[in-house]
Amino acid sequence: MPGSGGTPGDLLVAGLNHGAHDSSAVLLRNGTIVAAVEQERFSRRKRAIDQPPVEALAWCLESAGVELGDLHAIGLGSDLDLLGEWLGMEPARRRVDLPLDDPDRLLPTSVFGAAPRPPLVPVRHHLAHAASAYWPSGFEEAAILVVDNRGEDRATTLAYGTPEGITVLDSYPIEHSLGLYYRIATQYAGLYSKDGNAGKLMGLASYGSPVHDVALRHTPDGPRWTGVPPATTSGRDLPPERTEQLLRYFTQQCFPHFAGLREETMAYADFAASVQRAVEETLLGLAADLHERTGSANLVVAGGVGLNCTANGRLAADTPFERVYVQPMAHDAGVALGAALEVSFRSDPRRFRPEPMRHAYWGPAYDDDEIAKVLAEFGLASQRLSPAGLTGRVAAAIAGGAIVGWHQGRAEVGPRALGARSLLGDPRTRATLVRLNHLKRREMWRPLAPSVLADQFDSYFVGTPNPFMIMAAQVRPEVRSRIPAVVHVDGSARPQAVERADNPLFAQLLAAFAVEAGVPLVVNTSLNTAGMPLANHPRESVSLLLDTDLDLLAIGGHLVTRR
């Protein structure tokens, strides 16, 4: 029997990132997001390495009252046949060695039953990235920049989006991939892990100076690793060869002339600064190419490199584009969104009505009764408060030096905590950074970000307000001493601009804190510890309260203290 989550005229399309990492699911109704979530939030394995997005898709359907048979189609965020060709696999061999799109893997009958399955429609990886950035941007037309490790047989794509669809203008090969380059640089600095630590290299860069020649250039032929020997292999042998070549180059050219010295991270500060600057300049060159070819005032960015906040800040400040948009799942989790959008557009343009993605709150939510049951399981008492009572108590606690867990409403998508699953602290003392990094088991040199009321952004920051904590800005010199916990060593920050219409309760908390402390912003970092996904279920947030030195947990209408 069909579900009750749509009307007969609805076009229901799901999208999956079914790759080897960051698997995710999205559900669209007539091109508009209904639900989105990453598999890691359920499996509790960071980045869901080698896990299909089964639980993620099941939750999307259940939350919307939709069954698998109600779907018109499911878009897949990469074309594994094309990838198999690039890897040099015969088609039959590909289905054995690379079975990530096997319907039995993605849609097991143990979860979805034996009803007929909707068609699985592969979408080129970079086209899925491009769609994930363009259609939710709200722009009538836009230049599109996709930059990642690789998608099938390419690493960088320039495109142009209009209401008639997305046109690819140019693409550049994996041999000179920016995403692969940054991953190898992270490896050289001893910061790489499968959990994905590119953000650590970006944070380390602020401690150094760009004094090294690190090979990467923008050229008329796209990104190039100059000074590195050309590749002699292709397909599956290419990334290992390029890794070895670039590590050798870095070891010869860049202090400390040793790859992976984890015990002396600061020795790589100048190297990190040099890599970050080279990536930024290359992206600025690609953006200039796009502007020249499209004449657009709008730029949208996707791909794993699109999570580089410092580079995004420069794209917003130092290019001819008037507006720059990066959605919160710019990494591979976002191709689920892009694939669903592209399939919806192809299926029926007349019913395709995407809406601008102004916030990231598309994941699971839990009501106060569910939360109360979890608290009872742990033997914890709580105070149940009104929204005004809760925000007032939490604001006062933060102003008094407390670290507060904040678990409210639908979870955010993407890797950044945005006021739904957050750890919050007082920005007025640097001690907050030390305590939060200790609680999260992070390196002490890593920065933390602020969340600020959007209408107060310009009083504290110079840059482009952004709701997704995905663009760096400079902290105004005159206020740095007032909010030292969120000021990085180079005077930068990664602020989230909070609109009252998008997250009323979080905005109410920021306003209450402004009354208590005189500043309309708090320190905001993810509700987890190192190596773990963001908390999803109330049980995970309560466990964090009990297993760390967190002071308070504001979860739904409940305020919980440690035993």
KAFENLIN-V984826 format. One record per residue. N is the residue number from 1. RES is the residue in three letters. OMEGA is omega in degrees with one decimal (999 if undefined). D_LAST is the distance of its C-alpha to the last C-alpha in Angstrom with 2 decimals. Layout:
BEGIN
N:RES:OMEGA:D_LAST ; N:RES:OMEGA:D_LAST
END
This chain:
BEGIN
1:MET:179.7:47.83 ; 2:PRO:175.6:46.96 ; 3:GLY:-176.7:43.63 ; 4:SER:-173.2:43.47 ; 5:GLY:179.2:41.96 ; 6:GLY:174.8:45.28 ; 7:THR:-176.7:48.67 ; 8:PRO:-178.9:51.88 ; 9:GLY:-176.3:52.73 ; 10:ASP:171.4:49.49 ; 11:LEU:-178.4:49.62 ; 12:LEU:-178.7:46.43 ; 13:VAL:173.7:45.96 ; 14:ALA:174.6:43.06 ; 15:GLY:-179.9:42.73 ; 16:LEU:156.4:41.22 ; 17:ASN:-174.3:40.64 ; 18:HIS:-177.6:41.52 ; 19:GLY:-173.3:41.88 ; 20:ALA:178.9:40.33 ; 21:HIS:178.0:37.36 ; 22:ASP:179.8:35.44 ; 23:SER:-171.6:36.47 ; 24:SER:178.0:35.85 ; 25:ALA:178.4:37.22 ; 26:VAL:173.0:38.45 ; 27:LEU:177.5:40.09 ; 28:LEU:168.9:42.76 ; 29:ARG:-178.6:44.67 ; 30:ASN:177.2:48.02 ; 31:GLY:-179.0:46.76 ; 32:THR:-177.6:43.65 ; 33:ILE:174.1:40.13 ; 34:VAL:-177.5:38.31 ; 35:ALA:176.8:35.50 ; 36:ALA:-180.0:34.65 ; 37:VAL:176.2:32.02 ; 38:GLU:-178.4:31.87 ; 39:GLN:-177.5:31.65 ; 40:GLU:-177.5:28.98 ; 41:ARG:178.4:26.42 ; 42:PHE:-175.6:26.91 ; 43:SER:-178.5:27.91 ; 44:ARG:171.6:25.24 ; 45:ARG:-176.2:28.06 ; 46:LYS:179.9:28.60 ; 47:ARG:176.5:31.87 ; 48:ALA:-178.2:32.46 ; 49:ILE:176.2:35.05 ; 50:ASP:179.4:37.79 ; 51:GLN:174.2:36.02 ; 52:PRO:-175.3:37.95 ; 53:PRO:-174.6:36.29 ; 54:VAL:-179.2:36.39 ; 55:GLU:178.9:32.93 ; 56:ALA:179.2:33.31 ; 57:LEU:-180.0:36.65 ; 58:ALA:179.0:35.54 ; 59:TRP:179.3:32.74 ; 60:CYS:-179.2:35.26 ; 61:LEU:-177.3:37.68 ; 62:GLU:-176.6:35.28 ; 63:SER:-179.2:33.73 ; 64:ALA:-177.0:37.30 ; 65:GLY:-175.7:38.62 ; 66:VAL:174.4:41.06 ; 67:GLU:-177.0:42.34 ; 68:LEU:-178.0:43.79 ; 69:GLY:177.4:47.29 ; 70:ASP:-173.8:46.98 ; 71:LEU:173.4:46.93 ; 72:HIS:-179.2:50.18 ; 73:ALA:172.8:49.23 ; 74:ILE:176.4:46.52 ; 75:GLY:177.9:47.03 ; 76:LEU:-169.8:46.18 ; 77:GLY:170.2:45.38 ; 78:SER:-179.6:47.89 ; 79:ASP:-173.6:51.21 ; 80:LEU:174.0:50.98 ; 81:ASP:176.5:54.73 ; 82:LEU:177.1:55.37 ; 83:LEU:178.4:52.79 ; 84:GLY:176.1:54.49 ; 85:GLU:-179.5:57.82 ; 86:TRP:179.2:56.49 ; 87:LEU:179.9:55.10 ; 88:GLY:-179.1:58.53 ; 89:MET:167.6:57.53 ; 90:GLU:-176.1:59.90 ; 91:PRO:-179.1:58.55 ; 92:ALA:178.5:58.26 ; 93:ARG:-179.9:56.53 ; 94:ARG:-177.1:54.13 ; 95:ARG:176.9:52.89 ; 96:VAL:-174.1:52.17 ; 97:ASP:-176.6:50.68 ; 98:LEU:-171.6:48.91 ; 99:PRO:-173.0:47.90 ; 100:LEU:179.2:45.11 ; 101:ASP:177.6:46.97 ; 102:ASP:-179.3:47.66 ; 103:PRO:179.7:47.13 ; 104:ASP:176.4:45.76 ; 105:ARG:-175.0:43.07 ; 106:LEU:-172.9:42.16 ; 107:LEU:-175.3:42.71 ; 108:PRO:-180.0:42.11 ; 109:THR:178.2:43.32 ; 110:SER:179.8:40.23 ; 111:VAL:-170.8:38.30 ; 112:PHE:179.5:41.04 ; 113:GLY:-173.6:43.50 ; 114:ALA:179.5:47.23 ; 115:ALA:177.7:48.30 ; 116:PRO:-178.2:50.63 ; 117:ARG:174.3:48.91 ; 118:PRO:179.2:49.62 ; 119:PRO:173.5:51.49 ; 120:LEU:-173.1:49.63 ; 121:VAL:178.9:51.16 ; 122:PRO:177.1:50.74 ; 123:VAL:177.0:50.68 ; 124:ARG:-173.0:51.46 ; 125:HIS:-177.7:48.30 ; 126:HIS:173.6:49.41 ; 127:LEU:176.3:50.73 ; 128:ALA:175.6:47.33 ; 129:HIS:-177.8:45.73 ; 130:ALA:179.4:48.45 ; 131:ALA:-179.0:47.96 ; 132:SER:-179.4:44.18 ; 133:ALA:-173.6:44.95 ; 134:TYR:-173.0:48.09 ; 135:TRP:178.7:47.63 ; 136:PRO:-173.6:44.19 ; 137:SER:-173.6:45.40 ; 138:GLY:179.0:47.32 ; 139:PHE:175.5:50.32 ; 140:GLU:175.7:53.74 ; 141:GLU:-176.9:54.69 ; 142:ALA:164.8:53.08 ; 143:ALA:-174.2:53.66 ; 144:ILE:177.8:51.23 ; 145:LEU:178.2:50.06 ; 146:VAL:-176.6:48.35 ; 147:VAL:177.8:47.35 ; 148:ASP:178.0:45.42 ; 149:ASN:173.4:45.86 ; 150:ARG:172.2:48.24 ; 151:GLY:-171.7:49.03 ; 152:GLU:-173.7:51.61 ; 153:ASP:-177.7:54.40 ; 154:ARG:-177.2:53.46 ; 155:ALA:179.9:50.89 ; 156:THR:-179.4:51.73 ; 157:THR:171.5:53.14 ; 158:LEU:-176.4:54.69 ; 159:ALA:-179.8:55.13 ; 160:TYR:-178.3:55.92 ; 161:GLY:174.8:54.46 ; 162:THR:176.8:56.38 ; 163:PRO:178.1:56.29 ; 164:GLU:178.5:58.70 ; 165:GLY:-175.8:56.23 ; 166:ILE:178.4:55.29 ; 167:THR:176.2:58.06 ; 168:VAL:-179.2:57.48 ; 169:LEU:-178.3:59.50 ; 170:ASP:174.7:58.94 ; 171:SER:-174.6:56.75 ; 172:TYR:-166.1:56.43 ; 173:PRO:-179.3:56.00 ; 174:ILE:180.0:53.17 ; 175:GLU:-178.8:55.15 ; 176:HIS:-176.7:54.05 ; 177:SER:174.9:50.64 ; 178:LEU:179.5:48.31 ; 179:GLY:176.6:45.22 ; 180:LEU:178.2:46.45 ; 181:TYR:-177.4:47.42 ; 182:TYR:177.0:43.96 ; 183:ARG:179.2:42.37 ; 184:ILE:177.3:44.82 ; 185:ALA:176.4:44.18 ; 186:THR:177.5:40.43 ; 187:GLN:179.1:41.44 ; 188:TYR:-178.5:43.74 ; 189:ALA:177.8:41.00 ; 190:GLY:-175.9:38.76 ; 191:LEU:-171.6:36.17 ; 192:TYR:167.2:37.07 ; 193:SER:179.5:35.05 ; 194:LYS:177.7:35.36 ; 195:ASP:178.9:32.17 ; 196:GLY:-176.5:34.34 ; 197:ASN:178.7:33.96 ; 198:ALA:179.3:36.85 ; 199:GLY:177.1:34.57 ; 200:LYS:179.2:33.96 ; 201:LEU:177.9:37.73 ; 202:MET:178.6:37.94 ; 203:GLY:179.7:35.31 ; 204:LEU:-176.1:37.07 ; 205:ALA:-177.1:40.39 ; 206:SER:-179.8:39.59 ; 207:TYR:-174.7:39.63 ; 208:GLY:176.9:43.20 ; 209:SER:-177.1:46.71 ; 210:PRO:-173.1:48.74 ; 211:VAL:-174.9:51.39 ; 212:HIS:167.5:51.91 ; 213:ASP:-173.9:54.15 ; 214:VAL:166.3:51.81 ; 215:ALA:-172.3:54.48 ; 216:LEU:177.9:53.21 ; 217:ARG:163.9:55.66 ; 218:HIS:-178.9:56.49 ; 219:THR:174.7:60.12 ; 220:PRO:177.9:62.51 ; 221:ASP:179.0:61.68 ; 222:GLY:178.9:57.92 ; 223:PRO:177.4:55.30 ; 224:ARG:173.2:56.80 ; 225:TRP:-175.9:55.62 ; 226:THR:-178.6:58.56 ; 227:GLY:176.6:59.49 ; 228:VAL:-178.3:57.79 ; 229:PRO:177.5:60.36 ; 230:PRO:178.7:60.87 ; 231:ALA:177.0:59.28 ; 232:THR:-178.3:61.53 ; 233:THR:176.1:59.52 ; 234:SER:176.4:58.24 ; 235:GLY:-173.4:55.80 ; 236:ARG:-180.0:53.10 ; 237:ASP:-174.8:54.56 ; 238:LEU:-178.3:54.34 ; 239:PRO:177.0:50.63 ; 240:PRO:179.3:50.63 ; 241:GLU:-179.2:53.92 ; 242:ARG:176.0:52.80 ; 243:THR:179.8:49.60 ; 244:GLU:-179.0:51.72 ; 245:GLN:-175.8:54.22 ; 246:LEU:175.2:51.78 ; 247:LEU:177.3:49.74 ; 248:ARG:178.6:53.08 ; 249:TYR:-179.3:54.02 ; 250:PHE:-178.1:50.77 ; 251:THR:179.8:51.11 ; 252:GLN:-168.6:54.67 ; 253:GLN:-166.2:54.22 ; 254:CYS:172.7:50.74 ; 255:PHE:10.1:48.99 ; 256:PRO:176.5:47.46 ; 257:HIS:-180.0:49.88 ; 258:PHE:-177.1:47.38 ; 259:ALA:169.5:45.39 ; 260:GLY:-179.4:41.69 ; 261:LEU:-172.0:40.91 ; 262:ARG:-175.6:37.11 ; 263:GLU:-176.7:36.73 ; 264:GLU:-174.5:38.53 ; 265:THR:-174.9:37.38 ; 266:MET:174.9:38.83 ; 267:ALA:-177.7:42.25 ; 268:TYR:-174.8:42.33 ; 269:ALA:178.9:41.64 ; 270:ASP:176.6:45.32 ; 271:PHE:180.0:45.71 ; 272:ALA:178.1:42.80 ; 273:ALA:-179.9:44.29 ; 274:SER:178.0:47.66 ; 275:VAL:-179.9:46.41 ; 276:GLN:179.4:44.52 ; 277:ARG:-179.5:47.64 ; 278:ALA:178.0:49.89 ; 279:VAL:179.4:47.79 ; 280:GLU:-177.8:47.75 ; 281:GLU:177.3:51.49 ; 282:THR:177.8:52.19 ; 283:LEU:176.9:50.20 ; 284:LEU:176.7:52.03 ; 285:GLY:177.2:55.28 ; 286:LEU:178.0:54.43 ; 287:ALA:177.6:53.43 ; 288:ALA:175.9:56.76 ; 289:ASP:-179.1:58.58 ; 290:LEU:-179.5:56.88 ; 291:HIS:179.0:57.74 ; 292:GLU:-176.0:61.32 ; 293:ARG:-175.0:61.65 ; 294:THR:-174.4:59.97 ; 295:GLY:-176.6:60.39 ; 296:SER:171.7:57.12 ; 297:ALA:-173.2:55.00 ; 298:ASN:175.4:51.88 ; 299:LEU:171.5:50.08 ; 300:VAL:-172.3:47.35 ; 301:VAL:175.7:45.66 ; 302:ALA:-172.7:44.00 ; 303:GLY:-176.5:43.39 ; 304:GLY:178.8:40.81 ; 305:VAL:176.9:42.42 ; 306:GLY:174.1:41.67 ; 307:LEU:-179.8:38.03 ; 308:ASN:-172.6:39.38 ; 309:CYS:-178.1:38.28 ; 310:THR:178.7:40.59 ; 311:ALA:178.5:43.56 ; 312:ASN:176.7:42.85 ; 313:GLY:178.1:42.80 ; 314:ARG:175.8:46.21 ; 315:LEU:178.6:47.55 ; 316:ALA:-172.9:46.70 ; 317:ALA:-165.7:48.18 ; 318:ASP:175.7:51.05 ; 319:THR:179.2:52.84 ; 320:PRO:-178.7:55.33 ; 321:PHE:179.9:52.94 ; 322:GLU:-177.6:51.86 ; 323:ARG:178.5:48.78 ; 324:VAL:-179.0:46.49 ; 325:TYR:173.7:44.03 ; 326:VAL:-179.0:41.50 ; 327:GLN:-167.8:39.28 ; 328:PRO:176.0:35.66 ; 329:MET:-178.0:36.51 ; 330:ALA:179.6:39.41 ; 331:HIS:-170.8:38.71 ; 332:ASP:175.0:39.73 ; 333:ALA:-177.5:37.17 ; 334:GLY:179.6:39.37 ; 335:VAL:171.6:42.47 ; 336:ALA:176.7:41.16 ; 337:LEU:-177.9:41.52 ; 338:GLY:179.4:44.86 ; 339:ALA:178.0:46.30 ; 340:ALA:178.5:45.48 ; 341:LEU:-178.2:47.05 ; 342:GLU:179.1:50.13 ; 343:VAL:177.1:50.70 ; 344:SER:-179.5:50.26 ; 345:PHE:-179.9:52.76 ; 346:ARG:-172.2:55.26 ; 347:SER:-177.1:54.93 ; 348:ASP:-179.3:55.76 ; 349:PRO:-177.6:56.01 ; 350:ARG:179.3:56.78 ; 351:ARG:-176.1:53.41 ; 352:PHE:-175.7:51.55 ; 353:ARG:180.0:49.78 ; 354:PRO:178.0:46.92 ; 355:GLU:178.5:44.87 ; 356:PRO:178.2:43.54 ; 357:MET:-176.2:40.06 ; 358:ARG:179.8:38.45 ; 359:HIS:-174.3:34.80 ; 360:ALA:-170.0:32.81 ; 361:TYR:-176.3:30.72 ; 362:TRP:-176.5:32.31 ; 363:GLY:-175.3:29.54 ; 364:PRO:171.8:27.28 ; 365:ALA:-178.6:25.36 ; 366:TYR:-176.2:23.04 ; 367:ASP:-173.5:23.09 ; 368:ASP:178.1:20.45 ; 369:ASP:176.3:21.17 ; 370:GLU:179.7:20.64 ; 371:ILE:-179.9:17.31 ; 372:ALA:178.2:16.27 ; 373:LYS:179.0:17.36 ; 374:VAL:178.3:15.26 ; 375:LEU:178.3:12.03 ; 376:ALA:177.7:13.31 ; 377:GLU:-177.7:14.04 ; 378:PHE:-179.2:10.49 ; 379:GLY:-176.6:9.53 ; 380:LEU:171.9:7.65 ; 381:ALA:178.9:9.08 ; 382:SER:169.1:10.85 ; 383:GLN:175.7:13.72 ; 384:ARG:-171.6:17.01 ; 385:LEU:171.2:19.26 ; 386:SER:176.9:22.81 ; 387:PRO:179.6:23.71 ; 388:ALA:178.1:24.77 ; 389:GLY:-179.4:21.70 ; 390:LEU:-176.8:19.42 ; 391:THR:177.9:21.59 ; 392:GLY:179.3:21.94 ; 393:ARG:-178.8:18.27 ; 394:VAL:178.6:17.71 ; 395:ALA:179.4:20.94 ; 396:ALA:179.5:20.04 ; 397:ALA:179.1:16.71 ; 398:ILE:179.0:18.72 ; 399:ALA:177.7:21.46 ; 400:GLY:176.0:19.17 ; 401:GLY:-178.3:18.32 ; 402:ALA:167.3:15.16 ; 403:ILE:-171.6:15.22 ; 404:VAL:169.1:14.66 ; 405:GLY:-174.0:14.94 ; 406:TRP:-177.5:17.74 ; 407:HIS:-171.0:18.59 ; 408:GLN:170.2:21.51 ; 409:GLY:-178.4:24.73 ; 410:ARG:-178.4:26.97 ; 411:ALA:175.8:26.11 ; 412:GLU:171.7:28.46 ; 413:VAL:-179.0:31.08 ; 414:GLY:-173.1:31.91 ; 415:PRO:-174.8:30.04 ; 416:ARG:173.5:28.88 ; 417:ALA:-172.7:25.81 ; 418:LEU:175.7:27.39 ; 419:GLY:171.8:24.80 ; 420:ALA:176.1:23.73 ; 421:ARG:-169.0:21.39 ; 422:SER:163.5:20.69 ; 423:LEU:-171.8:18.60 ; 424:LEU:178.6:19.67 ; 425:GLY:-176.3:20.22 ; 426:ASP:-179.1:22.64 ; 427:PRO:-170.2:26.14 ; 428:ARG:179.0:27.45 ; 429:THR:179.1:26.32 ; 430:ARG:178.4:26.98 ; 431:ALA:178.2:23.77 ; 432:THR:178.4:22.02 ; 433:LEU:-179.3:24.13 ; 434:VAL:-177.0:23.30 ; 435:ARG:179.8:19.54 ; 436:LEU:178.2:19.75 ; 437:ASN:176.2:22.25 ; 438:HIS:-179.6:20.16 ; 439:LEU:-177.2:17.10 ; 440:LYS:179.8:19.63 ; 441:ARG:177.8:21.56 ; 442:ARG:175.0:24.70 ; 443:GLU:-174.4:27.64 ; 444:MET:-178.1:27.44 ; 445:TRP:-176.3:30.85 ; 446:ARG:-176.2:29.89 ; 447:PRO:172.5:29.85 ; 448:LEU:-169.6:27.48 ; 449:ALA:176.1:28.84 ; 450:PRO:164.9:28.80 ; 451:SER:-172.6:28.81 ; 452:VAL:173.2:31.23 ; 453:LEU:-172.8:32.81 ; 454:ALA:-177.4:36.08 ; 455:ASP:175.4:38.27 ; 456:GLN:-175.7:36.98 ; 457:PHE:-173.2:37.43 ; 458:ASP:177.7:40.81 ; 459:SER:-175.4:39.66 ; 460:TYR:-171.9:37.45 ; 461:PHE:171.4:38.96 ; 462:VAL:-177.3:42.40 ; 463:GLY:-176.9:42.59 ; 464:THR:177.2:42.31 ; 465:PRO:-175.6:39.42 ; 466:ASN:-177.1:37.72 ; 467:PRO:-170.5:34.99 ; 468:PHE:178.6:34.02 ; 469:MET:-170.3:33.17 ; 470:ILE:176.2:36.17 ; 471:MET:177.8:38.62 ; 472:ALA:175.5:38.36 ; 473:ALA:174.1:39.47 ; 474:GLN:174.6:40.19 ; 475:VAL:-179.6:38.12 ; 476:ARG:-175.9:40.55 ; 477:PRO:-174.8:41.30 ; 478:GLU:-179.5:40.97 ; 479:VAL:-175.3:37.28 ; 480:ARG:-179.0:36.03 ; 481:SER:179.2:34.94 ; 482:ARG:-176.4:32.85 ; 483:ILE:-171.6:30.80 ; 484:PRO:-177.4:30.94 ; 485:ALA:-176.9:27.79 ; 486:VAL:178.9:29.73 ; 487:VAL:177.9:33.14 ; 488:HIS:-172.7:34.30 ; 489:VAL:179.0:36.67 ; 490:ASP:179.0:39.70 ; 491:GLY:-177.6:38.68 ; 492:SER:172.5:37.68 ; 493:ALA:179.7:34.70 ; 494:ARG:-169.6:33.91 ; 495:PRO:167.7:33.16 ; 496:GLN:176.1:32.27 ; 497:ALA:-172.3:34.23 ; 498:VAL:175.4:32.36 ; 499:GLU:-179.4:34.70 ; 500:ARG:-177.9:33.58 ; 501:ALA:-175.1:35.52 ; 502:ASP:179.5:33.72 ; 503:ASN:-173.0:30.06 ; 504:PRO:-176.1:30.03 ; 505:LEU:179.2:26.30 ; 506:PHE:176.8:25.81 ; 507:ALA:177.9:28.95 ; 508:GLN:176.7:27.66 ; 509:LEU:-179.9:24.57 ; 510:LEU:177.9:26.99 ; 511:ALA:178.2:29.17 ; 512:ALA:178.1:26.40 ; 513:PHE:176.9:25.45 ; 514:ALA:177.6:29.17 ; 515:VAL:-178.1:29.21 ; 516:GLU:-166.6:26.25 ; 517:ALA:178.3:27.30 ; 518:GLY:176.2:30.92 ; 519:VAL:-174.4:30.69 ; 520:PRO:-179.3:30.50 ; 521:LEU:177.1:28.61 ; 522:VAL:168.2:25.29 ; 523:VAL:-177.5:24.51 ; 524:ASN:174.0:23.97 ; 525:THR:-169.0:23.36 ; 526:SER:-178.8:22.55 ; 527:LEU:179.8:19.21 ; 528:ASN:169.4:19.43 ; 529:THR:-173.8:19.89 ; 530:ALA:176.6:23.38 ; 531:GLY:-179.7:25.46 ; 532:MET:173.0:23.49 ; 533:PRO:172.1:24.64 ; 534:LEU:174.0:22.94 ; 535:ALA:178.9:20.23 ; 536:ASN:-178.6:22.09 ; 537:HIS:176.2:20.34 ; 538:PRO:-179.2:17.02 ; 539:ARG:-179.7:15.83 ; 540:GLU:178.6:16.49 ; 541:SER:177.8:14.67 ; 542:VAL:177.9:11.42 ; 543:SER:178.3:12.04 ; 544:LEU:176.7:12.69 ; 545:LEU:-174.6:9.39 ; 546:LEU:-173.5:7.78 ; 547:ASP:-179.5:10.98 ; 548:THR:177.6:11.69 ; 549:ASP:170.8:10.85 ; 550:LEU:-175.3:10.96 ; 551:ASP:-174.8:9.77 ; 552:LEU:171.9:10.26 ; 553:LEU:173.7:11.74 ; 554:ALA:-172.6:14.79 ; 555:ILE:-169.6:15.97 ; 556:GLY:177.0:19.04 ; 557:GLY:-176.6:18.79 ; 558:HIS:170.3:15.01 ; 559:LEU:-172.1:12.71 ; 560:VAL:175.1:9.07 ; 561:THR:176.5:6.44 ; 562:ARG:176.3:3.78 ; 563:ARG:999:0.00
END
